[in-house]
Amino acid sequence: MSRVVRSLAVAAAGLAAFAVASPAQASSATRVLQSGHVQFFADDTHPGDLMVDVSRRDGVATVDVEWYSQTCQNAGDTWSCDYVWRGAFGVTPTVFDFSLRSTTVVAAVTYRESRYTCSFDGEQETCTDLVDAGTATTDLSVTWTATERATTSTYRDETGALCFSRANQAPATGSAFGETYVGRDQISALSQQRCVG
């Protein structure tokens, strides 16, 4: 084999190796996270706080739900408060329609309930043990509607991937646990992160 032919053979082998390796090297994994968060606060006529976190990571959607109430009574110098917590995590929603302008989540939520009571006599507080009250189901529905334009930021995550984040303040309304959440004080937002690398 002549030197020229040998060189061409080596070059051809190198190009073939490059053609095989390049797609794996050039392609970067893209990870997408879409999420909505809201915490509705209790008021004088509604004793329960409701917190909902819904997200879709790489096509898989889940919703976390927590509800908490505190009801207190006064008898002379003693206060007695009953606390109820309800929670469910990793629930698969039946609907998760996401955009940074308007997002809706609907889910049939099977939750666990816990209860305890605390009394305070002005000097000392005593509480009962936490009691597991079992499970039940509620229909959850929340809709976020943005009122402002989304803000954008860029950063690198802990793996070094380049991430583009867009977030929007988006007031929400909803229903769950036999209550309707309209016009309630709240903290709420929508966000989307796209990371490459």
ChimeraX commands (.cxc) that place a marker at each C-alpha (Angstrom):
marker #1 position 0.00,0.00,0.00 radius 0.5
marker #1 position 1.44,3.40,-1.00 radius 0.5
marker #1 position 1.86,6.21,1.50 radius 0.5
marker #1 position -0.94,8.20,-0.21 radius 0.5
marker #1 position -3.37,5.27,-0.15 radius 0.5
marker #1 position -2.48,4.54,3.47 radius 0.5
marker #1 position -3.11,8.18,4.42 radius 0.5
marker #1 position -6.47,8.16,2.68 radius 0.5
marker #1 position -7.42,4.97,4.50 radius 0.5
marker #1 position -6.49,6.49,7.88 radius 0.5
marker #1 position -8.44,9.68,7.06 radius 0.5
marker #1 position -11.48,7.67,6.02 radius 0.5
marker #1 position -11.37,5.67,9.25 radius 0.5
marker #1 position -11.11,8.90,11.24 radius 0.5
marker #1 position -14.09,10.42,9.47 radius 0.5
marker #1 position -16.13,7.28,10.08 radius 0.5
marker #1 position -15.28,7.37,13.79 radius 0.5
marker #1 position -16.19,11.07,13.94 radius 0.5
marker #1 position -19.51,10.40,12.22 radius 0.5
marker #1 position -20.38,7.77,14.84 radius 0.5
marker #1 position -19.20,9.78,17.85 radius 0.5
marker #1 position -20.44,13.22,16.85 radius 0.5
marker #1 position -24.21,12.73,17.43 radius 0.5
marker #1 position -23.64,11.56,21.00 radius 0.5
marker #1 position -21.22,14.41,21.65 radius 0.5
marker #1 position -23.31,17.07,19.93 radius 0.5
marker #1 position -26.65,16.14,21.45 radius 0.5
marker #1 position -27.29,17.64,24.88 radius 0.5
marker #1 position -30.07,16.45,27.12 radius 0.5
marker #1 position -32.85,19.01,27.55 radius 0.5
marker #1 position -34.77,18.94,30.82 radius 0.5
marker #1 position -38.02,20.87,31.20 radius 0.5
marker #1 position -39.83,21.63,34.45 radius 0.5
marker #1 position -43.22,23.36,34.45 radius 0.5
marker #1 position -44.79,24.21,37.79 radius 0.5
marker #1 position -47.54,26.08,39.58 radius 0.5
marker #1 position -47.67,26.98,43.27 radius 0.5
marker #1 position -50.36,28.53,45.43 radius 0.5
marker #1 position -51.00,28.89,49.14 radius 0.5
marker #1 position -54.47,30.16,50.05 radius 0.5
marker #1 position -54.57,31.61,53.56 radius 0.5
marker #1 position -57.30,31.14,56.14 radius 0.5
marker #1 position -59.49,34.10,57.07 radius 0.5
marker #1 position -62.29,34.89,59.54 radius 0.5
marker #1 position -64.86,32.78,57.69 radius 0.5
marker #1 position -62.56,30.06,56.31 radius 0.5
marker #1 position -60.40,28.27,58.90 radius 0.5
marker #1 position -58.26,26.29,56.45 radius 0.5
marker #1 position -55.02,27.06,54.59 radius 0.5
marker #1 position -54.64,25.22,51.28 radius 0.5
marker #1 position -51.29,24.71,49.58 radius 0.5
marker #1 position -50.97,23.18,46.10 radius 0.5
marker #1 position -47.78,22.43,44.20 radius 0.5
marker #1 position -48.13,20.92,40.74 radius 0.5
marker #1 position -45.27,20.17,38.39 radius 0.5
marker #1 position -44.45,18.40,35.16 radius 0.5
marker #1 position -40.88,17.22,34.80 radius 0.5
marker #1 position -39.92,15.78,31.41 radius 0.5
marker #1 position -43.55,14.94,30.65 radius 0.5
marker #1 position -44.49,13.42,34.04 radius 0.5
marker #1 position -46.99,15.47,36.09 radius 0.5
marker #1 position -47.61,15.21,39.85 radius 0.5
marker #1 position -49.42,17.34,42.42 radius 0.5
marker #1 position -48.83,17.77,46.17 radius 0.5
marker #1 position -51.70,19.03,48.35 radius 0.5
marker #1 position -51.74,20.14,51.99 radius 0.5
marker #1 position -54.64,21.57,54.01 radius 0.5
marker #1 position -54.32,22.86,57.56 radius 0.5
marker #1 position -56.84,24.33,59.97 radius 0.5
marker #1 position -56.78,25.76,63.48 radius 0.5
marker #1 position -59.98,26.29,65.46 radius 0.5
marker #1 position -59.70,27.82,68.94 radius 0.5
marker #1 position -62.10,28.36,71.82 radius 0.5
marker #1 position -61.76,30.32,75.03 radius 0.5
marker #1 position -63.05,29.12,78.40 radius 0.5
marker #1 position -62.12,31.55,81.14 radius 0.5
marker #1 position -58.35,31.80,81.25 radius 0.5
marker #1 position -57.81,28.71,79.10 radius 0.5
marker #1 position -57.54,28.52,75.35 radius 0.5
marker #1 position -58.13,25.23,73.55 radius 0.5
marker #1 position -57.23,24.79,69.88 radius 0.5
marker #1 position -58.03,21.90,67.57 radius 0.5
marker #1 position -55.62,21.32,64.70 radius 0.5
marker #1 position -56.35,19.32,61.55 radius 0.5
marker #1 position -53.84,18.49,58.80 radius 0.5
marker #1 position -54.63,16.80,55.50 radius 0.5
marker #1 position -52.02,15.88,52.95 radius 0.5
marker #1 position -51.34,13.96,49.75 radius 0.5
marker #1 position -48.14,13.83,47.72 radius 0.5
marker #1 position -47.21,12.62,44.26 radius 0.5
marker #1 position -50.81,12.49,43.03 radius 0.5
marker #1 position -51.27,12.11,39.27 radius 0.5
marker #1 position -53.62,14.86,38.03 radius 0.5
marker #1 position -56.37,14.12,35.53 radius 0.5
marker #1 position -55.77,17.53,33.93 radius 0.5
marker #1 position -52.64,19.68,33.89 radius 0.5
marker #1 position -52.97,22.32,31.19 radius 0.5
marker #1 position -49.92,24.57,31.54 radius 0.5
marker #1 position -48.86,27.92,30.14 radius 0.5
marker #1 position -47.30,30.96,31.76 radius 0.5
marker #1 position -50.50,32.90,31.03 radius 0.5
marker #1 position -53.11,30.44,32.30 radius 0.5
marker #1 position -52.78,27.05,33.98 radius 0.5
marker #1 position -55.34,24.56,35.28 radius 0.5
marker #1 position -54.90,21.44,37.38 radius 0.5
marker #1 position -57.67,18.97,38.26 radius 0.5
marker #1 position -57.17,15.88,40.41 radius 0.5
marker #1 position -59.05,13.35,42.51 radius 0.5
marker #1 position -56.98,13.44,45.69 radius 0.5
marker #1 position -56.89,10.68,48.29 radius 0.5
marker #1 position -55.44,12.30,51.39 radius 0.5
marker #1 position -54.50,11.31,54.93 radius 0.5
marker #1 position -55.84,13.30,57.89 radius 0.5
marker #1 position -54.22,13.86,61.28 radius 0.5
marker #1 position -55.57,15.68,64.36 radius 0.5
marker #1 position -54.37,16.97,67.71 radius 0.5
marker #1 position -55.50,19.44,70.38 radius 0.5
marker #1 position -53.52,21.94,72.45 radius 0.5
marker #1 position -54.59,23.84,75.59 radius 0.5
marker #1 position -52.96,26.94,77.03 radius 0.5
marker #1 position -53.73,28.28,80.51 radius 0.5
marker #1 position -51.65,31.43,80.28 radius 0.5
marker #1 position -48.50,29.80,81.58 radius 0.5
marker #1 position -48.23,26.31,80.11 radius 0.5
marker #1 position -49.28,24.64,76.89 radius 0.5
marker #1 position -50.19,20.96,76.73 radius 0.5
marker #1 position -50.94,19.02,73.55 radius 0.5
marker #1 position -52.44,15.63,72.84 radius 0.5
marker #1 position -50.66,13.04,70.75 radius 0.5
marker #1 position -51.12,13.23,67.00 radius 0.5
marker #1 position -54.03,11.01,65.96 radius 0.5
marker #1 position -54.25,9.42,62.51 radius 0.5
marker #1 position -57.84,9.99,61.35 radius 0.5
marker #1 position -57.54,7.80,58.25 radius 0.5
marker #1 position -57.97,8.63,54.57 radius 0.5
marker #1 position -60.63,10.25,52.41 radius 0.5
marker #1 position -60.95,11.74,48.93 radius 0.5
marker #1 position -61.54,15.27,47.66 radius 0.5
marker #1 position -61.88,16.79,44.19 radius 0.5
marker #1 position -59.19,19.42,43.62 radius 0.5
marker #1 position -59.37,22.14,40.97 radius 0.5
marker #1 position -57.08,25.18,40.72 radius 0.5
marker #1 position -56.71,27.76,37.93 radius 0.5
marker #1 position -53.92,30.35,37.73 radius 0.5
marker #1 position -54.36,33.45,35.56 radius 0.5
marker #1 position -51.33,35.70,35.04 radius 0.5
marker #1 position -51.80,39.45,35.27 radius 0.5
marker #1 position -48.26,40.51,34.33 radius 0.5
marker #1 position -45.58,39.55,31.82 radius 0.5
marker #1 position -43.21,36.74,32.75 radius 0.5
marker #1 position -39.70,37.56,33.95 radius 0.5
marker #1 position -36.73,35.67,32.51 radius 0.5
marker #1 position -33.42,34.63,34.07 radius 0.5
marker #1 position -30.47,32.45,33.04 radius 0.5
marker #1 position -28.21,30.40,35.30 radius 0.5
marker #1 position -26.18,27.20,35.52 radius 0.5
marker #1 position -27.43,24.46,37.82 radius 0.5
marker #1 position -25.37,22.19,40.08 radius 0.5
marker #1 position -24.51,19.91,37.13 radius 0.5
marker #1 position -23.23,22.80,35.02 radius 0.5
marker #1 position -26.21,22.73,32.65 radius 0.5
marker #1 position -27.35,26.06,31.21 radius 0.5
marker #1 position -30.90,26.83,32.43 radius 0.5
marker #1 position -33.45,29.34,31.20 radius 0.5
marker #1 position -36.15,30.21,33.72 radius 0.5
marker #1 position -39.38,32.13,33.18 radius 0.5
marker #1 position -41.72,32.98,36.06 radius 0.5
marker #1 position -44.98,34.83,36.43 radius 0.5
marker #1 position -47.05,36.05,39.34 radius 0.5
marker #1 position -50.46,34.50,38.72 radius 0.5
marker #1 position -53.41,34.86,41.11 radius 0.5
marker #1 position -55.34,31.61,41.54 radius 0.5
marker #1 position -58.83,30.40,42.33 radius 0.5
marker #1 position -59.81,26.89,43.26 radius 0.5
marker #1 position -61.83,24.39,45.23 radius 0.5
marker #1 position -61.05,21.42,47.49 radius 0.5
marker #1 position -62.11,19.94,50.82 radius 0.5
marker #1 position -65.60,21.38,50.50 radius 0.5
marker #1 position -64.32,24.96,50.23 radius 0.5
marker #1 position -64.12,27.44,47.37 radius 0.5
marker #1 position -61.02,29.62,47.20 radius 0.5
marker #1 position -61.95,32.88,45.49 radius 0.5
marker #1 position -60.67,36.28,46.56 radius 0.5
marker #1 position -58.51,34.75,49.29 radius 0.5
marker #1 position -55.14,36.15,50.37 radius 0.5
marker #1 position -52.51,34.00,48.71 radius 0.5
marker #1 position -48.99,33.46,47.45 radius 0.5
marker #1 position -49.05,32.12,43.91 radius 0.5
marker #1 position -46.84,31.80,40.84 radius 0.5
marker #1 position -46.19,29.91,37.62 radius 0.5
marker #1 position -42.75,28.98,36.36 radius 0.5
marker #1 position -40.94,27.07,33.64 radius 0.5
marker #1 position -37.28,26.01,33.60 radius 0.5
marker #1 position -35.50,24.57,30.58 radius 0.5
marker #1 position -31.98,23.21,31.16 radius 0.5
marker #1 position -29.60,22.08,28.43 radius 0.5
marker #1 position -26.49,20.02,29.09 radius 0.5
marker link #1:1,2 radius 0.2
marker link #1:2,3 radius 0.2
marker link #1:3,4 radius 0.2
marker link #1:4,5 radius 0.2
marker link #1:5,6 radius 0.2
marker link #1:6,7 radius 0.2
marker link #1:7,8 radius 0.2
marker link #1:8,9 radius 0.2
marker link #1:9,10 radius 0.2
marker link #1:10,11 radius 0.2
marker link #1:11,12 radius 0.2
marker link #1:12,13 radius 0.2
marker link #1:13,14 radius 0.2
marker link #1:14,15 radius 0.2
marker link #1:15,16 radius 0.2
marker link #1:16,17 radius 0.2
marker link #1:17,18 radius 0.2
marker link #1:18,19 radius 0.2
marker link #1:19,20 radius 0.2
marker link #1:20,21 radius 0.2
marker link #1:21,22 radius 0.2
marker link #1:22,23 radius 0.2
marker link #1:23,24 radius 0.2
marker link #1:24,25 radius 0.2
marker link #1:25,26 radius 0.2
marker link #1:26,27 radius 0.2
marker link #1:27,28 radius 0.2
marker link #1:28,29 radius 0.2
marker link #1:29,30 radius 0.2
marker link #1:30,31 radius 0.2
marker link #1:31,32 radius 0.2
marker link #1:32,33 radius 0.2
marker link #1:33,34 radius 0.2
marker link #1:34,35 radius 0.2
marker link #1:35,36 radius 0.2
marker link #1:36,37 radius 0.2
marker link #1:37,38 radius 0.2
marker link #1:38,39 radius 0.2
marker link #1:39,40 radius 0.2
marker link #1:40,41 radius 0.2
marker link #1:41,42 radius 0.2
marker link #1:42,43 radius 0.2
marker link #1:43,44 radius 0.2
marker link #1:44,45 radius 0.2
marker link #1:45,46 radius 0.2
marker link #1:46,47 radius 0.2
marker link #1:47,48 radius 0.2
marker link #1:48,49 radius 0.2
marker link #1:49,50 radius 0.2
marker link #1:50,51 radius 0.2
marker link #1:51,52 radius 0.2
marker link #1:52,53 radius 0.2
marker link #1:53,54 radius 0.2
marker link #1:54,55 radius 0.2
marker link #1:55,56 radius 0.2
marker link #1:56,57 radius 0.2
marker link #1:57,58 radius 0.2
marker link #1:58,59 radius 0.2
marker link #1:59,60 radius 0.2
marker link #1:60,61 radius 0.2
marker link #1:61,62 radius 0.2
marker link #1:62,63 radius 0.2
marker link #1:63,64 radius 0.2
marker link #1:64,65 radius 0.2
marker link #1:65,66 radius 0.2
marker link #1:66,67 radius 0.2
marker link #1:67,68 radius 0.2
marker link #1:68,69 radius 0.2
marker link #1:69,70 radius 0.2
marker link #1:70,71 radius 0.2
marker link #1:71,72 radius 0.2
marker link #1:72,73 radius 0.2
marker link #1:73,74 radius 0.2
marker link #1:74,75 radius 0.2
marker link #1:75,76 radius 0.2
marker link #1:76,77 radius 0.2
marker link #1:77,78 radius 0.2
marker link #1:78,79 radius 0.2
marker link #1:79,80 radius 0.2
marker link #1:80,81 radius 0.2
marker link #1:81,82 radius 0.2
marker link #1:82,83 radius 0.2
marker link #1:83,84 radius 0.2
marker link #1:84,85 radius 0.2
marker link #1:85,86 radius 0.2
marker link #1:86,87 radius 0.2
marker link #1:87,88 radius 0.2
marker link #1:88,89 radius 0.2
marker link #1:89,90 radius 0.2
marker link #1:90,91 radius 0.2
marker link #1:91,92 radius 0.2
marker link #1:92,93 radius 0.2
marker link #1:93,94 radius 0.2
marker link #1:94,95 radius 0.2
marker link #1:95,96 radius 0.2
marker link #1:96,97 radius 0.2
marker link #1:97,98 radius 0.2
marker link #1:98,99 radius 0.2
marker link #1:99,100 radius 0.2
marker link #1:100,101 radius 0.2
marker link #1:101,102 radius 0.2
marker link #1:102,103 radius 0.2
marker link #1:103,104 radius 0.2
marker link #1:104,105 radius 0.2
marker link #1:105,106 radius 0.2
marker link #1:106,107 radius 0.2
marker link #1:107,108 radius 0.2
marker link #1:108,109 radius 0.2
marker link #1:109,110 radius 0.2
marker link #1:110,111 radius 0.2
marker link #1:111,112 radius 0.2
marker link #1:112,113 radius 0.2
marker link #1:113,114 radius 0.2
marker link #1:114,115 radius 0.2
marker link #1:115,116 radius 0.2
marker link #1:116,117 radius 0.2
marker link #1:117,118 radius 0.2
marker link #1:118,119 radius 0.2
marker link #1:119,120 radius 0.2
marker link #1:120,121 radius 0.2
marker link #1:121,122 radius 0.2
marker link #1:122,123 radius 0.2
marker link #1:123,124 radius 0.2
marker link #1:124,125 radius 0.2
marker link #1:125,126 radius 0.2
marker link #1:126,127 radius 0.2
marker link #1:127,128 radius 0.2
marker link #1:128,129 radius 0.2
marker link #1:129,130 radius 0.2
marker link #1:130,131 radius 0.2
marker link #1:131,132 radius 0.2
marker link #1:132,133 radius 0.2
marker link #1:133,134 radius 0.2
marker link #1:134,135 radius 0.2
marker link #1:135,136 radius 0.2
marker link #1:136,137 radius 0.2
marker link #1:137,138 radius 0.2
marker link #1:138,139 radius 0.2
marker link #1:139,140 radius 0.2
marker link #1:140,141 radius 0.2
marker link #1:141,142 radius 0.2
marker link #1:142,143 radius 0.2
marker link #1:143,144 radius 0.2
marker link #1:144,145 radius 0.2
marker link #1:145,146 radius 0.2
marker link #1:146,147 radius 0.2
marker link #1:147,148 radius 0.2
marker link #1:148,149 radius 0.2
marker link #1:149,150 radius 0.2
marker link #1:150,151 radius 0.2
marker link #1:151,152 radius 0.2
marker link #1:152,153 radius 0.2
marker link #1:153,154 radius 0.2
marker link #1:154,155 radius 0.2
marker link #1:155,156 radius 0.2
marker link #1:156,157 radius 0.2
marker link #1:157,158 radius 0.2
marker link #1:158,159 radius 0.2
marker link #1:159,160 radius 0.2
marker link #1:160,161 radius 0.2
marker link #1:161,162 radius 0.2
marker link #1:162,163 radius 0.2
marker link #1:163,164 radius 0.2
marker link #1:164,165 radius 0.2
marker link #1:165,166 radius 0.2
marker link #1:166,167 radius 0.2
marker link #1:167,168 radius 0.2
marker link #1:168,169 radius 0.2
marker link #1:169,170 radius 0.2
marker link #1:170,171 radius 0.2
marker link #1:171,172 radius 0.2
marker link #1:172,173 radius 0.2
marker link #1:173,174 radius 0.2
marker link #1:174,175 radius 0.2
marker link #1:175,176 radius 0.2
marker link #1:176,177 radius 0.2
marker link #1:177,178 radius 0.2
marker link #1:178,179 radius 0.2
marker link #1:179,180 radius 0.2
marker link #1:180,181 radius 0.2
marker link #1:181,182 radius 0.2
marker link #1:182,183 radius 0.2
marker link #1:183,184 radius 0.2
marker link #1:184,185 radius 0.2
marker link #1:185,186 radius 0.2
marker link #1:186,187 radius 0.2
marker link #1:187,188 radius 0.2
marker link #1:188,189 radius 0.2
marker link #1:189,190 radius 0.2
marker link #1:190,191 radius 0.2
marker link #1:191,192 radius 0.2
marker link #1:192,193 radius 0.2
marker link #1:193,194 radius 0.2
marker link #1:194,195 radius 0.2
marker link #1:195,196 radius 0.2
marker link #1:196,197 radius 0.2
view
